[in-house]
Structures are given as structure tokens and as C-alpha cells.
Amino acid sequence: MTTNLETTVDLKAAFEDIKNLVLSGKAMEAFEKYYGDDVVMQENEHPPTIGKDANRQREEEFFSKIVEFRAGELKNVAFGENVIISEWFYDYTHQDWGKRTYHQVSVQQWRDGKVFHERFYYGA
């Protein structure tokens, strides 16, 4: 039986790895390692994207259109029972959206060592 403390420690270790991968330009490696096959991801109030294949395609399309990445920084993180809430700062130029500088909050729900639901909140 896994205790809440063990779960929290495991989540902290997983998140530290995700953070390091994302900040070193390996976000897709983090995605492959830590996201479940049935993952649901949602941007603000947009319809959710369901399944790892569909989310992989969405993520790859996003990253392929980054023209210049100037900054990414973890500002805050909180851990709960099977949940991680993190605040990030990003500054980049996107092929379709132009220059973007903003803070984003991510709420990840975890099950069996994988993210099964993630929602992003940021100013439009």
C-alpha cells in the first residue's frame, strides 16, 4: 500500500524530472515518460484533447512553431494527493501567434505514476 507521503515524494521526484526536461528543451521526452495513454489535456476553456496520440500531435505542432525561445521559469509549485499545481513564466515567439510573454498555471492529476489529466490556465 502506498501512503500519501510516498505518493507526494514520488510526485516531487517526477515533477523535478519533468521540470528539468522542459527547461532543457526536452518537453516531448517528459511527455512520453510521464503522460498516460488516456491523458486528457485542456487549454483554458477550449475543448479538451483526449488520448496520448492526439495530445502528442498537438504538442509537436506547438513546439514546431516556436521561432525563438527566450525564457522559461518555474515560479511556484504545490503538491497534493495525486495532484501537482505549478506556475510557469514563458517568453517566446510563435510562428502563428507572434511574441508571447505570460504566466501559466498547470493543474496535473496523476494516477499510477502518470498524468491522466492536465489543464492549463493563462491570460488569452
C-alpha positions, -999 to 999 in steps of 0.1 A, spaced: 0 0 0 13 35 -9 10 61 17 2 98 9 38 107 20 52 82 -5 29 94 -32 39 130 -25 76 121 -26 71 102 -59 53 132 -74 80 156 -63 107 134 -79 86 131 -111 79 168 -112 116 176 -107 125 154 -137 97 170 -158 109 205 -149 145 197 -158 134 181 -191 112 210 -200 138 236 -192 164 218 -212 142 217 -243 131 181 -239 94 186 -232 84 158 -255 107 134 -236 88 143 -204 55 138 -222 64 103 -234 77 93 -199 51 108 -176 18 110 -195 -7 81 -197 -22 67 -229 -56 80 -219 -44 115 -209 -68 145 -213 -53 179 -218 -71 212 -219 -61 248 -226 -83 273 -206 -119 269 -218 -111 252 -251 -124 217 -257 -101 190 -242 -78 169 -263 -83 133 -255 -57 105 -257 -19 104 -258 -17 102 -296 -39 133 -302 -20 152 -274 14 142 -288 3 156 -322 -9 189 -306 23 193 -286 46 185 -315 27 211 -337 31 237 -309 68 231 -305 75 230 -342 62 266 -345 84 281 -318 106 305 -337 126 318 -307 125 306 -270 138 333 -247 128 322 -212 110 295 -193 110 295 -155 91 277 -128 77 302 -103 58 281 -78 47 245 -73 24 228 -49 18 191 -43 -14 174 -31 -27 139 -31 -23 129 -67 -22 165 -79 6 189 -89 -2 226 -94 26 247 -110 31 283 -121 54 289 -151 67 320 -168 73 318 -206 87 342 -231 89 330 -268 80 339 -303 55 316 -321 51 314 -359 14 319 -357 9 339 -325 39 362 -325 57 373 -293 42 357 -262 52 366 -227 29 353 -199 24 332 -167 6 299 -169 -8 276 -143 -8 239 -149 -30 215 -128 -19 179 -133 -39 149 -119 -19 117 -115 -28 80 -114 -4 51 -113 27 73 -118 13 90 -149 -5 123 -157 -41 114 -167 -55 150 -168 -38 183 -172 -54 217 -176 -36 250 -184 -48 284 -173 -34 316 -187 -45 350 -200 -58 350 -235 
